[in-house]
Amino acid sequence: MVEIGSLWNRLAGLGWLHRGFLALNLLVLPGLFSLAVWTSQKFTGKKLPLKQEIANQSQALLPLGLMAWIAFTISFASPKLGYVLVVLNDPLGWVGTCWAQATPSGLQMYPVSARFCKLSCS
């Protein structure tokens, strides 16, 4: 088991942004969710223990977390979508093409930001 003092010393080495992110995800959001479950329990008049009701209601968080993960992943994958047809056209990078096109028209071979870097460096 990890001692609280050693855990606090580890967290003290992190920046304020990291500590805030940890506090948000480990304290604030679960606390808000528990408060929402407790409030709904009071309004509906359910007699289940709060721990069991939180476990029942937390099943709705799984699809939400999965959608957040998918959105996060798509944001990193979408800039690379322009390379898909280029790779399919020349899978081994041998300049020979599968669709008899030397350079596919309309496709960017490198990101637009790389063009500006090339211009500024030359």
Backbone as CSV, one residue per row, in Angstrom:
resi,resn,N_x,N_y,N_z,CA_x,CA_y,CA_z,C_x,C_y,C_z
1,MET,0.838,-1.184,0.000,0.000,0.000,0.000,0.881,1.245,0.000
2,VAL,0.480,2.236,-0.735,1.248,3.473,-0.844,0.897,4.386,0.322
3,GLU,1.909,4.903,0.970,1.671,5.835,2.062,1.262,7.188,1.489
4,ILE,0.402,7.873,2.242,-0.095,9.169,1.784,1.040,10.185,1.693
5,GLY,1.979,10.159,2.633,3.083,11.113,2.621,3.951,10.969,1.390
6,SER,4.269,9.719,1.022,5.104,9.517,-0.163,4.338,9.881,-1.433
7,LEU,3.038,9.621,-1.433,2.229,10.002,-2.583,2.169,11.524,-2.710
8,TRP,2.027,12.219,-1.599,1.991,13.678,-1.632,3.324,14.249,-2.100
9,ASN,4.433,13.617,-1.690,5.752,14.075,-2.138,5.901,13.892,-3.645
10,ARG,5.363,12.811,-4.162,5.414,12.594,-5.609,4.582,13.645,-6.342
11,LEU,3.411,13.951,-5.792,2.549,14.944,-6.431,3.122,16.343,-6.316
12,ALA,3.890,16.604,-5.266,4.463,17.933,-5.087,5.476,18.250,-6.181
13,GLY,6.102,17.213,-6.758,7.052,17.427,-7.835,6.391,17.773,-9.155
14,LEU,5.102,17.507,-9.279,4.384,17.815,-10.509,4.011,19.287,-10.545
15,GLY,3.774,19.786,-11.706,3.368,21.179,-11.857,1.926,21.388,-11.433
16,TRP,1.525,22.623,-11.322,0.167,22.940,-10.879,-0.875,22.444,-11.882
17,LEU,-0.529,22.414,-13.158,-1.473,21.946,-14.160,-1.736,20.452,-13.996
18,HIS,-0.672,19.694,-13.726,-0.826,18.258,-13.522,-1.633,17.967,-12.270
19,ARG,-1.331,18.686,-11.190,-2.076,18.480,-9.949,-3.544,18.872,-10.129
20,GLY,-3.788,19.949,-10.857,-5.169,20.351,-11.118,-5.912,19.325,-11.953
21,PHE,-5.239,18.758,-12.942,-5.852,17.718,-13.774,-6.174,16.476,-12.946
22,LEU,-5.238,16.084,-12.088,-5.494,14.938,-11.215,-6.636,15.222,-10.258
23,ALA,-6.651,16.413,-9.665,-7.724,16.762,-8.734,-9.070,16.781,-9.442
24,LEU,-9.105,17.306,-10.656,-10.356,17.347,-11.411,-10.883,15.944,-11.668
25,ASN,-10.002,15.059,-12.135,-10.445,13.719,-12.523,-10.634,12.766,-11.359
26,LEU,-9.916,12.976,-10.269,-10.017,12.033,-9.150,-10.898,12.537,-8.013
27,LEU,-11.154,13.831,-7.949,-11.948,14.375,-6.849,-13.201,15.114,-7.317
28,VAL,-13.038,16.075,-8.192,-14.152,16.958,-8.554,-15.218,16.219,-9.368
29,LEU,-14.827,15.567,-10.457,-15.819,14.902,-11.298,-16.533,13.746,-10.586
30,PRO,-15.813,12.863,-9.871,-16.555,11.850,-9.099,-17.443,12.459,-8.022
31,GLY,-16.982,13.560,-7.415,-17.816,14.225,-6.417,-19.089,14.805,-7.019
32,LEU,-18.969,15.428,-8.186,-20.150,15.965,-8.867,-21.108,14.845,-9.285
33,PHE,-20.551,13.737,-9.750,-21.392,12.603,-10.143,-22.114,12.034,-8.921
34,SER,-21.397,11.893,-7.804,-22.025,11.383,-6.581,-23.111,12.336,-6.087
35,LEU,-22.853,13.629,-6.182,-23.850,14.620,-5.786,-25.083,14.535,-6.675
36,ALA,-24.892,14.345,-7.968,-26.029,14.219,-8.885,-26.835,12.958,-8.589
37,VAL,-26.162,11.848,-8.283,-26.862,10.604,-7.945,-27.623,10.774,-6.632
38,TRP,-26.997,11.412,-5.650,-27.653,11.633,-4.360,-28.886,12.521,-4.525
39,THR,-28.755,13.569,-5.361,-29.882,14.469,-5.603,-31.027,13.741,-6.299
40,SER,-30.690,12.935,-7.296,-31.740,12.184,-7.994,-32.389,11.167,-7.067
41,GLN,-31.617,10.627,-6.145,-32.154,9.677,-5.184,-33.153,10.368,-4.248
42,LYS,-32.865,11.593,-3.856,-33.765,12.334,-2.977,-35.052,12.712,-3.687
43,PHE,-34.951,13.098,-4.979,-36.143,13.493,-5.717,-37.020,12.302,-6.088
44,THR,-36.417,11.159,-6.389,-37.207,9.988,-6.777,-37.672,9.181,-5.580
45,GLY,-37.031,9.337,-4.441,-37.442,8.614,-3.240,-36.971,7.166,-3.211
46,LYS,-35.906,6.829,-3.937,-35.383,5.461,-3.923,-34.757,5.163,-2.571
47,LYS,-34.848,3.916,-2.144,-34.318,3.517,-0.842,-33.033,2.691,-0.928
48,LEU,-32.400,2.645,-2.102,-31.144,1.902,-2.251,-30.016,2.653,-1.549
49,PRO,-28.998,1.923,-1.088,-27.828,2.621,-0.533,-27.139,3.450,-1.620
50,LEU,-26.519,4.544,-1.202,-25.891,5.452,-2.165,-24.807,4.750,-2.979
51,LYS,-24.037,3.870,-2.337,-22.958,3.156,-3.043,-23.518,2.292,-4.168
52,GLN,-24.614,1.601,-3.898,-25.223,0.746,-4.924,-25.846,1.593,-6.030
53,GLU,-26.445,2.707,-5.668,-27.049,3.579,-6.677,-25.988,4.208,-7.580
54,ILE,-24.837,4.573,-6.999,-23.732,5.106,-7.812,-23.243,4.048,-8.789
55,ALA,-23.140,2.804,-8.314,-22.713,1.708,-9.196,-23.722,1.484,-10.316
56,ASN,-25.005,1.601,-10.001,-26.035,1.419,-11.035,-25.983,2.540,-12.071
57,GLN,-25.852,3.773,-11.601,-25.878,4.917,-12.506,-24.575,5.083,-13.295
58,SER,-23.487,4.539,-12.779,-22.196,4.727,-13.454,-22.100,3.955,-14.766
59,GLN,-23.008,3.058,-15.019,-22.995,2.336,-16.294,-23.225,3.281,-17.466
60,ALA,-23.859,4.396,-17.224,-24.085,5.367,-18.296,-22.808,6.114,-18.659
61,LEU,-21.794,6.082,-17.790,-20.552,6.805,-18.052,-19.650,6.084,-19.050
62,LEU,-19.809,4.785,-19.201,-18.951,4.021,-20.108,-19.090,4.484,-21.561
63,PRO,-20.295,4.599,-22.116,-20.384,5.106,-23.493,-19.887,6.542,-23.633
64,LEU,-20.094,7.359,-22.604,-19.616,8.741,-22.669,-18.091,8.787,-22.710
65,GLY,-17.453,7.966,-21.891,-15.991,7.913,-21.895,-15.457,7.365,-23.208
66,LEU,-16.138,6.379,-23.755,-15.720,5.809,-25.029,-15.837,6.830,-26.156
67,MET,-16.902,7.607,-26.157,-17.065,8.648,-27.176,-16.004,9.738,-27.018
68,ALA,-15.667,10.091,-25.799,-14.615,11.090,-25.588,-13.281,10.562,-26.092
69,TRP,-13.006,9.281,-25.854,-11.750,8.688,-26.329,-11.720,8.650,-27.861
70,ILE,-12.839,8.311,-28.484,-12.902,8.270,-29.948,-12.689,9.664,-30.527
71,ALA,-13.316,10.675,-29.945,-13.144,12.047,-30.439,-11.702,12.500,-30.289
72,PHE,-11.078,12.144,-29.186,-9.676,12.498,-28.959,-8.771,11.823,-29.986
73,THR,-9.040,10.553,-30.281,-8.228,9.806,-31.238,-8.429,10.329,-32.653
74,ILE,-9.663,10.651,-33.018,-9.928,11.161,-34.362,-9.226,12.492,-34.587
75,SER,-9.124,13.290,-33.533,-8.459,14.582,-33.703,-6.981,14.406,-34.049
76,PHE,-6.371,13.316,-33.609,-4.980,13.054,-33.979,-4.865,12.334,-35.319
77,ALA,-5.866,11.547,-35.679,-5.789,10.762,-36.906,-6.217,11.549,-38.142
78,SER,-7.062,12.549,-37.996,-7.597,13.240,-39.164,-6.547,13.978,-40.003
79,PRO,-5.490,14.555,-39.450,-4.496,15.158,-40.342,-3.765,14.149,-41.224
80,LYS,-3.783,12.891,-40.851,-3.076,11.863,-41.612,-3.961,11.194,-42.660
81,LEU,-5.212,11.594,-42.769,-6.114,10.946,-43.718,-5.714,11.197,-45.168
82,GLY,-5.002,12.279,-45.442,-4.563,12.552,-46.804,-3.533,11.554,-47.313
83,TYR,-2.897,10.845,-46.405,-1.871,9.882,-46.804,-2.455,8.517,-47.171
84,VAL,-3.716,8.274,-46.857,-4.289,6.944,-47.064,-4.268,6.567,-48.540
85,LEU,-4.753,7.443,-49.419,-4.761,7.118,-50.847,-3.350,7.048,-51.421
86,VAL,-2.446,7.851,-50.905,-1.062,7.805,-51.378,-0.440,6.457,-51.034
87,VAL,-0.680,5.978,-49.824,-0.117,4.691,-49.406,-0.784,3.546,-50.155
88,LEU,-2.078,3.643,-50.386,-2.746,2.603,-51.169,-2.271,2.592,-52.614
89,ASN,-1.930,3.753,-53.141,-1.464,3.856,-54.512,-0.054,3.281,-54.666
90,ASP,0.804,3.484,-53.686,2.188,2.996,-53.732,2.530,2.385,-52.374
91,PRO,2.062,1.158,-52.105,2.193,0.594,-50.757,3.633,0.348,-50.318
92,LEU,4.529,0.062,-51.223,5.908,-0.228,-50.826,6.838,0.960,-51.011
93,GLY,6.340,2.049,-51.547,7.151,3.238,-51.741,8.178,3.094,-52.848
94,TRP,7.852,2.336,-53.895,8.793,2.074,-54.983,8.551,2.977,-56.189
95,VAL,7.801,4.018,-56.083,7.469,4.971,-57.120,6.609,4.336,-58.217
96,GLY,6.560,3.046,-58.314,5.603,2.402,-59.206,4.254,2.475,-58.539
97,THR,3.216,2.664,-59.309,1.914,2.869,-58.700,0.967,1.758,-59.082
98,CYS,0.005,1.509,-58.229,-0.984,0.464,-58.498,-2.061,0.938,-59.450
99,TRP,-2.325,2.258,-59.489,-3.405,2.787,-60.302,-2.895,3.552,-61.506
100,ALA,-1.656,3.340,-61.889,-1.045,3.967,-63.063,-1.063,5.485,-62.967
101,GLN,-0.811,6.004,-61.800,-0.694,7.443,-61.595,0.652,7.688,-60.940
102,ALA,1.443,8.550,-61.542,2.743,8.851,-60.948,2.568,9.655,-59.668
103,THR,1.764,10.681,-59.708,1.428,11.446,-58.505,-0.073,11.669,-58.513
104,PRO,-0.751,11.226,-57.522,-2.199,11.426,-57.484,-2.531,12.907,-57.392
105,SER,-3.402,13.355,-58.251,-3.734,14.778,-58.259,-4.642,15.096,-57.078
106,GLY,-4.414,16.264,-56.503,-5.265,16.715,-55.421,-4.855,16.219,-54.049
107,LEU,-3.822,15.394,-53.952,-3.404,14.895,-52.650,-2.154,15.624,-52.189
108,GLN,-2.115,15.943,-50.936,-0.929,16.573,-50.376,0.027,15.469,-49.939
109,MET,1.256,15.586,-50.335,2.237,14.581,-49.955,2.823,14.857,-48.573
110,TYR,2.703,16.070,-48.089,3.155,16.428,-46.755,2.254,17.550,-46.251
111,PRO,2.205,17.743,-44.962,1.287,18.753,-44.419,1.603,20.156,-44.905
112,VAL,0.609,21.005,-44.864,0.759,22.386,-45.321,1.786,23.116,-44.467
113,SER,1.831,22.825,-43.175,2.786,23.494,-42.289,4.232,23.178,-42.684
114,ALA,4.471,22.019,-43.299,5.830,21.679,-43.720,6.277,22.562,-44.874
115,ARG,5.327,23.003,-45.689,5.673,23.902,-46.795,6.206,25.224,-46.257
116,PHE,5.550,25.765,-45.231,6.002,27.021,-44.657,7.351,26.855,-43.993
117,CYS,7.577,25.708,-43.392,8.881,25.445,-42.768,9.968,25.388,-43.836
118,LYS,9.665,24.761,-44.962,10.647,24.690,-46.032,10.951,26.077,-46.581
119,LEU,9.927,26.916,-46.722,10.156,28.257,-47.247,10.949,29.120,-46.285
120,SER,10.682,28.969,-45.002,11.370,29.822,-44.029,12.822,29.371,-43.811
121,CYS,13.100,28.102,-44.015,14.454,27.587,-43.790,15.364,27.834,-44.993
122,SER,14.781,28.017,-46.155,15.633,28.194,-47.340,15.984,29.634,-47.606
